[in-house]
Amino acid sequence: MPKNFPASGPVKLHTLMADNVSTKSLKSGAIRSDLVSFDFDEEQELVHNSFKPMVREGRFDWGELAIVTFLQAKYYGKPLVLLPAVIGGRFQHQCIAYNTDRGTLSPGELAGKRIGVRSYTQTTGAWVRGILQNEYGVDPATVHWVCFEDAHLAEFSDPSNVERAQKGKKLSQMLLDGDLDAAMLGSDMPNDPRLKTVIPNPKKDALEWYERRHVIPMNHMAVVSEDLARQRPDVVRELYRMLLESRDLDTKPVDGLQMRPFGTEALRPALETIITYAFQQKIIGRKMSVDELFDDTTRALGN
């Protein structure tokens, strides 16, 4: 249902935001605004468990959302608008691992293998599959994907080479038990000496990839409802200011790179890349432009 916001003056926004490094000062109240206050949703321990109600029910006025989930939401016509503000970003080359108890495994040996990932549409999975396909020649269609969750968008169905893991199974444990040849673990990578990355020198390769493509892979970005964006562009600009101030207070560059870029033009190479990857993997049905992810207000932010 459409939501009406006050035509002017302060607003309180129902907000989805985890305890992120880059938004710590915003969420704690250290960064304040006379225009905006927040009703933070604390229902789910893991923020991605609230992405379904965000895209299916429009439960939140604004918050964080995985970029691939947003691309699907845009493709299926959900009333959300992207802000050019990265809440979480990292290189992804290190996020796929194998168990050395079963021998060695390189990118060129992934065809025909069983690879686990939380969801086929998980953003980390989309980045890693795209990197493997476009940098190492691995066709995702030749891999058997083992997934544990469905997509956040009800309209999407997994490809035919996706299998759902048995209920109660855990991704990392299946890898350690030998039920998977490799797994995309990301920040959930266990500290286990048996695990090694499929890409042998992930940091070196990631930095070289950055030098060629100028892409910092984003995971979560900020989004607002279309109702809020249309009715209160002043509030949207204030949200961007607060996010940027919090990022600059709470984070520092890594290897000389800002891992959470802000602004449409700064984000354009990464957004073009993840759009291409999502289209290649049939996560979205058409190759969208970067500019259509934003509206007139958000497209101008940071530029």
Secondary structure, DSSP 8 states (H G I E B T S, - for coil): ------SSS-EEEEEE----GGGHHHHHTSS--SSEEEEE--S-SSGGGGHHHHHHH---SEEEEEHHHHHHHHHTT-SEEEEEEEEEE---GGGEEEEGGG----GGG-TT-EEEES-TT-HHHHHHHHHHHHHH---GGGSEEEESS--SSTT----TTEEE--TT--HHHHHHHTS-SEEE-GGG----TTEEESSSSHHHHHHHHHHHH----EEEEEEEEHHHHHH-HHHHHHHHHHHHHHHHHH---BTTB-SS-BSHHHHHHHHHHHHHHHHHTTSSSS---SGGGS-HHHHTTT-
